[in-house]
Amino acid sequence: MRLSLTGDPSSGANRSNTMDPRVWHRLAVLVLLTCPLVGCDKLTPSSDSQQSATRPSPQELRKISYMSQVTVGPDGQKVFDRLEQAKSCRDLELAMRWNRPPDVASGPFNTKMVYLSSSVPADLAKQSEVFVSGKIKRGQSLSSGSSGWSLKMKDGSEVQVIEPSDYWEKQEQAQQEGGAAAIVKPYTPGRTFCGRGIYQGRIGKSLDGQTVPLVEALFGMDRAK
């Protein structure tokens, strides 16, 4: 079933049930075991920093030096551990690209992260792990308790994102307990939404009724830019 952000949000078309329940259950268990805190905002980094030729430069890293870092692994590699501290989606992407460079398989699923800011590649496999960023065209809370967005990418294409209620509630709980705010004005058109999730294929529905790519978010945040 496709999610629609048009029409009555209480209708069946607005429910976040695009993924087979058995697949979603396995995914949720894996993520919660490896990332027990806020919607997988603490990411398992690449184990060998020498394998990647695409990590941010020292100059770029200085821009996000305000973000918390911890030392992990036998090689003493530093990683960003509080992604919700990012002041912008660009800063979040830099931290993500350091933790999860696109040319190294790593993380809870031992896959390569695909970074999406323009149209989704036609050959992108379902269940790919992705980082997505785009301008909010429309966002709303769904009857299932999940949240959904229609995002405008840099090239003008549209992507739909759903964050299941479990992850959304964990982020809200962390903020209430004094954590940095990932969720600020999540449904405000023109703001930027960014986050990490699992690509589900072209099973979403755009505001004008067209079929568009859909991402199930494991961690998301909104910022002015």
N, C-alpha and C positions, 0 to 999 in steps of 0.2 A: 504494500500500500504506500502511496506517496504522501508525504507531508505537504500540506498547503498552508501558507500564511495568509491566504485570502479567504474571506468569508468568516463564518462563525467559528471561533477557536474551540468551542465545545463539541464541534462535529467530529465524527470518526476520522475524517481526513486529516485532522490536526494532531492525531495521536502519534507519539514517537515510537512507532512499532515497525519501522522499516527493516529492522534486523531480525533474522530468525531467532526466537527466544533461546534456543539451545546454544547458538553461537554467542549471543549476548551474554548468557550466563557464564560460559567459559572465559570470555573476554573480561568480564567484571571480576571474576575470581583471580585471574592472572594479574590484573592491574592492582587490585586491592592487596594481594600478597606482596607485590613488589613495590607498591607505592601506597602505604597505609595512611598517608596524611591527606592532603587536600587535593583530590582529583588528579593525582599523579603530577603535582607541581614539583615534587622532588624526583628528578629523573636519574636513571642509571646512565652514567656517562660512558663514552668509549674508553676501553681499558688501556689503549696504547695511543698516546698522543702523537707518536711518530707516524702512525698510519695515515693521518689525514693531512691533505695539502690545502684544505679549504677553510680551516678555522679562522676566526677573525684575527686581524693584525693587532700588535701591541697598541697601536694608536686607537683602534676601534675599542679595544678592551678598556682603555682609560676612560672612555665615555660612560662605561657602566661600572666603574670601580666602586660606586656607592652601593651596589648590590652585594648581599651577603654571599660569602664563599666558604667552602669547607674543603679540607684535604681528604682525599679518599684513595684507596688502593695501595698496593705495595710500592708504586712508583711516586707516591706523594702528589698526585695530580690534584690541582684545585678545580672545583666546579662550583657553579652558581646553584645554591640550594633553596633560595626563596624567590622564585620567579615572579610571584605576585608583587614584589617590590619594584618591578620595572615601571618607569615613569611614562614610557611610550611603548607602542607595539614594535617600533624599530629596536628599542633597547631589549625588549623581550626576545626578539628574533636573534639579536647578537648573542645573548646569553644561551639561547637554544642552540645556535650554531656552534658555540664553544662546547657545550655539553654533548650535543648530538650532531656532529658534522655530517653533511649529507653523503659523504663518500665512505662512511664506516658503518657497518652493521653493529647495532648496540641496543641498549634499552631493554625493557621487560620482554619484548618480543623478538629481540636480536635481529632487527631489520634496519634498513637504511631509511632515515627520515627524508621525506620529500617536502620541499618548501614551496608553497603555492602563494603567489601574489598576483599572478595573471591567470589566464584560462587554464583549466585542468587538462593535462595531456590526454589525448584520446585513448592512448594505450596504457594509461595508469591502471594497474590491477586493483580490483576490489580487495578490501582489507589492508591496503597499504597504509602505513603510518604517515601522517601528514602534519605539517604546520601550515595553518591558513590565516591570511590576514586580508581584510577588506573593509570598505566603508559600509556602515549599516544603512540599508535602504528601509528595512522594517524589522522590528523585533517584538516578540511578545511571549508572555507566559502561556503555556498550553494547558489544556484541561487535565493532562496526565501528570502535571507538576514539572514537566520538562520545560526548557526554554528554547525558542527557535528564532533564527535570524535569516534574512535574505541579505547577502553581502554583494556589493559591487566591487569587482576586482579592478586592478590598474588598467586592464585593457577594455573595461566596460562590460565584461561578461559577468554572469551572476552565479553565485554558489549559495547553497542552503546549508545551514549548520544547525544541528540539534544538540543541546547538552542535556543528557538524561538527568532526571530529578535527583538521583543519588549523588552525583558529582556536584550539581548545583547546590544542594543542601550542605555538602561538606565545605564548599567554599564560603557559603554564608556563615556557617558555624565558626569557621576559622576567623572570619572578620569580627564576629561578635565576641570572640575570645581575645581580641586585641591584635590580630594579625593585620598585615597590610591589606588594603582593599583591592581585590582583583575586580570586583563588581562595583561599579560606581553609578553610571547611568546607562545600563545595558540596552535599553530599548530606544535610545535617542537617535533619530536619523542623523547622519553626517559624522557621528563618532566612528572610531575604528574599533572593530572587534578582531581579536587574534587569539589563537590557541592551538592546542595539539589534539589530534583525534584520529579516527579511523575512516578512510574513504569507503563509501558504500555503493558507489556507482552513480549512474545518471538516473536516479529514482526520486529526486526532489521535484518540486513544482514551483516555478517562478511566479512572480506577482501577476504576470500577464498570461499564466496558464501553460507556459512552455516547460518541457522536461529539462532539468538542470542537475549538475552534480550535487551530491549530498555527503556531508561529513558529520559523523557522530563525534562530538567533542568530549574529551576526557578532562581537559582543563581549558578554561577560556577567561578572557578579561576584556574590558573595554577601556579605551583611553581617548583623549582628545585627538590624538594622531598616532 
